[in-house]
Amino acid sequence: MKDNEMVFGIRAVREVLESGGELDHIYVKRESNSALMADLLSALGAHKIPIRRVPVEKLNRLTRKNHQGVIGVKAVTAYHRLEDFVPTIYERGEDPFLVLLDGITDVRNFGAIARTCECAGAHAVVIFEQNSVSVSSDALKTSAGALARIPVCRAKNVEEAVNYLHDSGVRLFGATEKADKTTSEADYSGPIAIIMGSEEKGLSPYTLRHCDELVRIPLFGSIGSLNVSVAAGIIIYEAVRKRVDA
């Protein structure tokens, strides 16, 4: 990460907030407990900016400048709130078509999935505040510019997003090799969200329990899984094919 993509120090970060600047997330030294820091953390919470408490060594690796225990990472794009964004889709007379990334942290996979989503006409990609990718300059490059075109919603956590989408009439399709139904057997009509989990852990337990349907991609070789961005492309375009043919 380059210095011009970051903001260093408590007062500098506070000035960005007060001027209406966009911050993607904040790194804070784990042991920080001063009054100035407490005041900053309160302001960050009011702006719903994710806070990542890290050892001071992490901050020192990011920069040699005097960071005062705080480094803000500038946002490449403005995030949408899921509860504000989904109603606008319905208001246009359209059925929501969303893709949620549950536990995905690799920016290359994120960029590739976002590019597929944009090409497939998905309404938005949904990510989360913690243990999740964000729209960094690297992700933007990997997406070939798609992340500058497709809306990105950021929710507090996957539980909050899943519950909100259910309440909004959106059916949730979870991609997992544990599913009995294949991707071609599912009905993707109406308001839907496809949820992709990380390559290491797959879907989170909460997501597995609360999906309306679980689907899997048939595999015929000796390797047990696909790269998550490839898997996402297959499932997203299977949904597109069925929605177009419906």
Residue pairs with C-beta under 8 A, 6 or more apart in sequence:
1 62
1 73
1 136
2 137
3 63
3 65
5 73
5 74
5 136
5 137
6 62
6 63
6 71
6 72
6 73
6 74
7 13
7 16
7 23
7 71
7 72
7 73
7 74
8 63
8 65
8 66
8 67
8 68
8 70
8 71
8 72
9 66
9 67
9 68
9 70
10 36
10 37
10 40
10 68
10 69
10 70
12 72
13 23
13 26
13 40
13 70
13 72
14 40
14 43
16 23
16 72
16 74
17 23
17 43
17 44
17 47
17 49
21 74
22 74
22 75
22 77
22 78
23 47
23 49
23 72
23 73
23 74
23 75
24 49
24 50
24 73
24 74
24 75
24 76
24 134
24 135
24 136
25 49
25 50
25 51
25 52
25 72
25 73
25 129
25 134
26 44
26 49
26 50
26 51
26 52
26 70
26 71
26 72
26 73
27 52
27 54
27 58
27 59
27 62
27 70
27 71
27 72
27 73
28 37
28 41
28 51
28 52
28 53
28 54
28 69
28 70
29 53
29 54
29 55
29 56
29 59
29 69
29 70
30 53
30 54
30 55
30 56
31 56
32 69
32 70
37 69
37 70
40 70
41 51
44 51
45 51
48 129
48 156
50 129
50 130
52 130
56 69
59 67
59 69
59 71
60 67
62 71
63 71
73 134
73 136
75 135
76 135
76 136
76 137
76 139
76 140
76 147
76 148
77 135
77 140
77 147
77 148
77 152
79 135
79 152
79 153
79 154
80 124
80 151
80 152
80 153
80 154
81 153
81 154
82 126
82 153
82 155
82 161
82 164
82 165
83 164
85 123
85 124
85 151
85 153
86 96
86 98
86 164
86 165
86 168
86 170
87 168
89 95
89 96
89 123
90 96
90 168
90 191
94 123
95 189
95 190
95 191
95 192
96 123
96 168
96 170
96 191
96 192
96 193
97 121
97 122
97 123
97 191
97 192
97 193
97 239
97 243
98 122
98 123
98 124
98 125
98 126
98 153
98 165
98 170
98 192
98 193
98 194
99 113
99 117
99 122
99 124
99 125
99 126
99 193
99 194
99 195
99 196
99 232
99 236
100 125
100 126
100 158
100 161
100 172
100 193
100 194
100 195
100 196
101 110
101 113
101 125
101 126
101 127
101 128
101 132
101 133
101 196
102 128
102 158
102 195
102 196
102 197
102 198
102 203
102 204
102 207
103 131
103 132
103 158
103 197
103 198
103 201
103 203
103 204
104 110
104 113
104 127
104 132
104 133
104 196
104 197
104 198
104 228
105 131
105 132
105 133
105 198
106 133
106 199
107 133
107 136
107 138
107 139
107 142
108 142
108 229
109 133
109 199
109 227
109 228
109 229
110 127
110 133
110 139
110 142
110 143
111 138
111 139
111 140
111 141
111 142
111 143
111 144
111 146
111 147
112 142
112 143
112 229
112 232
112 233
113 125
113 196
113 228
113 229
113 232
113 233
114 125
114 139
114 143
114 146
114 147
114 150
114 152
115 142
115 143
115 144
115 146
116 229
116 232
116 233
116 236
116 237
117 124
117 125
117 146
117 150
117 236
118 143
118 146
118 149
118 150
119 146
120 236
120 237
120 240
121 240
122 150
122 236
123 151
124 150
124 151
124 152
124 153
125 150
125 151
125 152
125 153
126 152
126 153
126 154
126 155
126 161
126 193
127 133
127 134
127 152
127 153
127 154
127 155
128 154
128 155
128 156
128 157
128 158
128 161
129 154
129 155
129 156
129 157
130 157
133 139
134 154
135 147
135 152
139 147
140 147
140 148
155 161
155 164
158 204
158 206
158 207
159 206
162 172
162 206
162 207
162 210
163 210
165 172
165 193
166 172
166 210
168 191
169 191
170 191
170 192
170 193
171 190
171 191
171 192
171 193
171 212
171 213
172 192
172 193
172 195
172 207
172 210
172 211
172 212
172 213
173 186
173 188
173 192
173 193
173 194
173 195
173 211
173 212
173 213
173 214
173 215
173 235
173 239
174 195
174 197
174 203
174 207
174 208
174 211
174 213
174 214
174 215
175 183
175 194
175 195
175 196
175 197
175 203
175 214
175 215
175 216
175 217
175 231
175 232
175 235
176 197
176 202
176 203
176 208
176 214
176 215
176 216
177 202
177 216
177 219
177 224
177 225
178 202
178 208
178 214
178 216
179 213
179 214
179 215
179 216
180 214
180 216
181 213
181 214
181 215
181 216
182 215
182 216
182 217
182 218
183 215
183 216
183 217
183 218
183 234
183 235
183 238
184 238
185 215
186 213
186 215
186 238
186 239
186 242
187 242
188 238
188 239
188 242
188 243
189 242
189 243
189 246
192 239
194 232
194 235
194 236
194 239
195 203
195 207
195 211
196 228
196 231
196 232
196 235
197 203
197 204
197 207
197 228
198 228
199 225
199 227
199 228
203 211
208 214
215 235
217 226
217 231
217 234
217 235
219 225
219 226
225 231
226 234
